[in-house]
């Protein structure tokens, strides 16, 4: 009795079944007899047979719960169950008809009528599914002028999931134009009623022809290089571009559907490099079951280093950082993601020599990743003394502690701005490299530096700034139309730092392969276009001029440095430049005296003396422009 439910579907399908059964008997009679045999008496018999069969059928289906099914989403098992019930019901109706009137019942009539009834009733149920499907399809088609028009890149399983999700949500103000797929054999074929219109090269023409508003890239398995190439064509359209989640995220698509999880294009999607290949065994040999310390562990690079390190099961991970907010966030994340990790988080300044000495004495780390530093170029131009105290003296303190407490490996995170520096920040990082190289000459600790360029998404980088500016309607500010930078993602940089640490032996400066330098202006133009706006029409690009100490073109090597290969094709070794520890310490004394004077001119002059390659930005940019 629990299946005995009456609703609008029960009434609708009951009436449909009654009509189908009567029409089935009428059609069977006309098929078996001439038309003039259909008189009032025969018609009355057909009414009787239809009534008996309908009552048996309806009662049976009501009590079995068949009328409660959602036929728009019914499975083949549901259809088979209903057909089987109809077959049994007709046999039962035939028996009842025989008992009621044995002389006038035609078995042949019941067999033919039963076949027709099965066909009619089956089609009635199946039509519900098709009507629902084509209603959504026609609804989307009929509202093309009012809806945003979508072109889907990819015609595989992810694209099919996306289309089904959009059609299921026909209230969404979207219309599907068609698909793009690089498999030319799919061109002009159809997927769920929509054509594959061409390949990636055809994207600009198709978008113009069909007035496309939005492009959704539905190829989650594509490499970064392929995605970058697809985006290159998309950037020529002026359409808003979105992407479905990657393969790992697609496994977790929930009731919200794949469409709601599409995301806007991020800057790292524009990088054409494929994922970096790591030697996990070498990295594991450095980290596993060892005490690891990360200074600046709450920062962009430092926190990602900690995430990567935690995966290699250190015996203890120590995070040292002076800024408590981001460090606290990192602590919570690591505890949640790695509950078995032995984690120590210490709020302390690397400038505090006594505190650092106590920490090294207490924890005795085997490996130190030194990522703590002041890195914002314009701010350090105004506060050179603070840059020297934190970057230079902080590094010297950590490097000395590493030697004193027999740290096996010390790896300092450096920057391309240390190459022929034109600003205080870059000059301090270059002197830090000199400290590390000089310490390696006089210590059993293996010291090394890792040098790379701008990190996408790091605190204060140009990328988050562009994103915020576009979200607020502009203007997007670029310092110079010709300025270029090397870019790398935070995970890429952190992974390569770990890999480079396994090679550290002789005070090397490891240089990471960052591909070709990217023109910032072109990057801004492309990102604005991929966000669905027109540069200098919808979103203004404003040239604001180079900031103090800023270069037009960054470098990764100095003239006296050369490159040698490592076993990882993304990591190279810059030839070591011999620097004596006595010379470094002499400059440290001079820097200490001028920092105490608080005179910025004297501080910068002393930094120029300590770092011979430190030149003014104006002179450097004039020279590089002439060379270009």
Secondary structure, 3 states (H helix, E strand, C coil): CCCCCCCHHHHHHHHHHHHHHHHHHHHHHHHHCCHHHCCHHHHHHHHHHHHHHHHHHHHHHHHHCHHHCCHHHCCHHHHHHHHHHHHHHHHHHHHHHHHHCCCCCCHHHHHHHHHHHHHHHHHHHHHHHHHHHHHHHHHHHHCCCCCEEEEEECCCHHHHHHHHHHHHCCCCCEEEEEEECCCHHHCCCEECCEEEEECHHHHHHHHHHCCCCEEEECCCCCCHHHHHHHHHHHCCCCCEEEECCCHHHHCCCCCCCCHHHCEECCHHHHCCCCCCCCCHHHHHHHHCCCEEEEECCCCHHHHHHHHHHHCCCCCEEEEEECCHHHHHHHHHHHHHHCCCCCEEEEECCCCCHHHHHHHHHHHCCCEEEECCCCCCHHHHHHCHHHHHHHHHHHHHHHHHHHHHCCCCEEEEEEEHHHCCCCCHHHHHHHHHHHHHHHHHCCCCCEEEEEEECEEECCCCCHHHHHHHHHHCCCCEEECCCCCEECEEEHHHHHHHHHHHHCCCCCCEEEEECCCCCEEHHHHHHHHHHHECCCECCCECEEECCCCCCCCCECCCCCCCCCEEECCCCCEEEECCCCCCHHHHHHHHHHHHHHHHHCCHHHHHHHHHHHCCCCCCHHHHHHHHHHHC
